[in-house]
Amino acid sequence: MRGGVRLTWAVDVENAVVTVYRGGQARLLTRADVLEGEDVLPGFRLPLSKLFENAS
């Protein structure tokens, strides 16, 4: 983030969660949530149920 990155997603396929890092804060999303690109990738929306549909 010090290099100017505004948004980072850490995808944990094994546990079917995504951690969203933005502005020094972290937010945990589960397969019930929708991953959004916010103002960095406007219009990007991915239901995590789709991403993790084959995950155990």
N, CA, C and O of each residue as an XYZ file, in Angstrom:
224
protein
N       0.817     -1.184      0.000
C       0.000      0.000      0.000
C       0.874      1.267      0.000
O       0.455      2.325     -0.470
N       2.061      1.139      0.521
C       2.947      2.307      0.532
C       3.327      2.739     -0.878
O       3.664      3.901     -1.107
N       3.273      1.803     -1.822
C       3.633      2.111     -3.199
C       2.493      2.702     -4.011
O       2.648      2.918     -5.213
N       1.366      2.965     -3.394
C       0.258      3.589     -4.092
C      -0.882      2.654     -4.456
O      -1.854      3.077     -5.081
N      -0.775      1.385     -4.073
C      -1.864      0.447     -4.341
C      -3.066      0.840     -3.492
O      -2.944      1.029     -2.282
N      -4.226      0.962     -4.128
C      -5.412      1.424     -3.396
C      -6.321      0.303     -2.938
O      -7.095      0.474     -1.996
N      -6.234     -0.851     -3.599
C      -7.148     -1.950     -3.299
C      -6.437     -3.271     -3.554
O      -5.837     -3.472     -4.610
N      -6.511     -4.163     -2.580
C      -5.904     -5.485     -2.717
C      -6.886     -6.538     -2.262
O      -7.591     -6.358     -1.269
N      -6.930     -7.644     -2.994
C      -7.768     -8.786     -2.622
C      -6.870     -9.977     -2.360
O      -6.030    -10.316     -3.194
N      -7.033    -10.612     -1.221
C      -6.328    -11.853     -0.900
C      -7.372    -12.969     -0.900
O      -8.253    -13.014     -0.041
N      -7.256    -13.866     -1.878
C      -8.233    -14.939     -2.054
C      -7.728    -16.197     -1.371
O      -6.641    -16.685     -1.683
N      -8.509    -16.721     -0.446
C      -8.200    -17.957      0.273
C      -9.201    -19.013     -0.181
O     -10.294    -19.138      0.371
N      -8.802    -19.767     -1.197
C      -9.701    -20.762     -1.794
C     -10.026    -21.873     -0.802
O     -11.161    -22.347     -0.750
N      -9.053    -22.282     -0.027
C      -9.255    -23.383      0.928
C     -10.366    -23.071      1.932
O     -11.148    -23.955      2.284
N     -10.438    -21.832      2.390
C     -11.452    -21.437      3.374
C     -12.617    -20.666      2.759
O     -13.528    -20.239      3.468
N     -12.584    -20.489      1.434
C     -13.644    -19.805      0.679
C     -13.943    -18.410      1.238
O     -15.092    -18.059      1.506
N     -12.868    -17.626      1.404
C     -13.009    -16.244      1.856
C     -12.073    -15.350      1.046
O     -11.080    -15.810      0.483
N     -12.409    -14.071      1.002
C     -11.552    -13.064      0.376
C     -11.372    -11.944      1.393
O     -12.341    -11.462      1.978
N     -10.135    -11.540      1.593
C      -9.864    -10.389      2.447
C      -9.597     -9.200      1.538
O      -8.726     -9.248      0.669
N     -10.349     -8.147      1.748
C     -10.214     -6.921      0.965
C      -9.448     -5.921      1.816
O      -9.851     -5.600      2.934
N      -8.332     -5.432      1.270
C      -7.522     -4.431      1.963
C      -7.678     -3.103      1.239
O      -7.467     -3.010      0.029
N      -8.048     -2.084      1.991
C      -8.211     -0.751      1.415
C      -8.033      0.295      2.507
O      -8.648      0.208      3.570
N      -7.196      1.271      2.239
C      -7.026      2.393      3.162
C      -6.614      1.986      4.562
O      -7.078      2.578      5.537
N      -5.756      0.993      4.683
C      -5.286      0.561      5.989
C      -6.276     -0.299      6.757
O      -6.029     -0.638      7.915
N      -7.386     -0.656      6.138
C      -8.376     -1.503      6.794
C      -8.542     -2.805      6.016
O      -8.306     -2.856      4.809
N      -8.948     -3.843      6.719
C      -9.205     -5.149      6.104
C     -10.649     -5.542      6.368
O     -11.196     -5.296      7.443
N     -11.249     -6.154      5.366
C     -12.635     -6.622      5.491
C     -12.695     -8.033      4.938
O     -12.169     -8.295      3.856
N     -13.324     -8.942      5.659
C     -13.414    -10.339      5.259
C     -14.754    -10.594      4.581
O     -15.810    -10.283      5.131
N     -14.697    -11.165      3.376
C     -15.901    -11.524      2.635
C     -16.023    -13.035      2.555
O     -15.020    -13.744      2.464
N     -17.247    -13.523      2.588
C     -17.499    -14.960      2.470
C     -18.253    -15.231      1.176
O     -18.543    -14.308      0.414
N     -18.568    -16.498      0.929
C     -19.262    -16.852     -0.314
C     -20.658    -16.233     -0.408
O     -21.262    -16.266     -1.480
N     -21.179    -15.682      0.660
C     -22.475    -15.008      0.629
C     -22.361    -13.557      0.144
O     -23.378    -12.904     -0.091
N     -21.138    -13.051     -0.007
C     -20.899    -11.652     -0.364
C     -20.593    -11.490     -1.857
O     -20.419    -12.467     -2.586
N     -20.533    -10.243     -2.279
C     -20.160     -9.891     -3.645
C     -18.884     -9.069     -3.586
O     -18.811     -8.069     -2.872
N     -17.882     -9.493     -4.337
C     -16.622     -8.755     -4.427
C     -16.812     -7.649     -5.460
O     -17.250     -7.909     -6.580
N     -16.482     -6.417     -5.082
C     -16.666     -5.275     -5.972
C     -15.350     -4.550     -6.181
O     -14.488     -4.518     -5.302
N     -15.216     -3.971     -7.362
C     -13.999     -3.241     -7.714
C     -13.972     -1.817     -7.209
O     -12.978     -1.109     -7.373
N     -15.064     -1.396     -6.596
C     -15.182     -0.046     -6.035
C     -14.792      0.990     -7.087
O     -15.143      0.822     -8.255
N     -14.088      2.043     -6.720
C     -13.708      3.056     -7.703
C     -12.441      2.691     -8.468
O     -12.055      3.395     -9.402
N     -11.795      1.601     -8.080
C     -10.574      1.155     -8.752
C     -10.917      0.405    -10.039
O     -10.263      0.601    -11.063
N     -11.930     -0.445     -9.995
C     -12.443     -1.178    -11.159
C     -13.952     -0.975    -11.220
O     -14.708     -1.890    -10.895
N     -14.396      0.193    -11.624
C     -15.831      0.485    -11.626
C     -16.626     -0.539    -12.436
O     -16.247     -0.906    -13.549
N     -17.718     -0.984    -11.860
C     -18.588     -1.938    -12.534
C     -18.228     -3.393    -12.304
O     -19.013     -4.281    -12.636
N     -17.046     -3.659    -11.736
C     -16.672     -5.054    -11.483
C     -17.439     -5.573    -10.276
O     -17.387     -4.993     -9.191
N     -18.151     -6.677    -10.481
C     -18.891     -7.347     -9.398
C     -18.784     -8.839     -9.608
O     -19.082     -9.337    -10.694
N     -18.364     -9.556     -8.589
C     -18.250    -11.008     -8.663
C     -18.883    -11.624     -7.426
O     -18.345    -11.499     -6.326
N     -20.020    -12.288     -7.596
C     -20.593    -13.012     -6.453
C     -19.614    -14.114     -6.036
O     -19.228    -14.948     -6.855
N     -19.224    -14.113     -4.785
C     -18.233    -15.099     -4.349
C     -18.791    -16.511     -4.363
O     -18.027    -17.476     -4.365
N     -20.107    -16.647     -4.374
C     -20.697    -17.976     -4.521
C     -20.283    -18.582     -5.858
O     -20.100    -19.795     -5.949
N     -20.132    -17.761     -6.895
C     -19.666    -18.227     -8.209
C     -18.199    -18.614     -8.151
O     -17.804    -19.655     -8.676
N     -17.393    -17.777     -7.515
C     -15.960    -18.040     -7.429
C     -15.674    -19.320     -6.672
O     -14.795    -20.094     -7.050
N     -16.419    -19.539     -5.602
C     -16.152    -20.681     -4.732
C     -17.125    -21.837     -4.940
O     -17.217    -22.708     -4.075
N     -17.856    -21.876     -6.059
C     -18.868    -22.902     -6.236
C     -18.306    -24.328     -6.236
O     -19.034    -25.265     -5.909
N     -17.045    -24.513     -6.589
C     -16.436    -25.843     -6.579
C     -15.479    -26.053     -5.416
O     -14.828    -27.094     -5.320
N     -15.394    -25.060     -4.530
C     -14.507    -25.174     -3.361
C     -15.179    -26.014     -2.291
O     -16.399    -25.991     -2.125
N     -14.366    -26.742     -1.585
C     -14.923    -27.587     -0.509
C     -15.144    -26.832      0.756
O     -15.605    -27.403      1.744
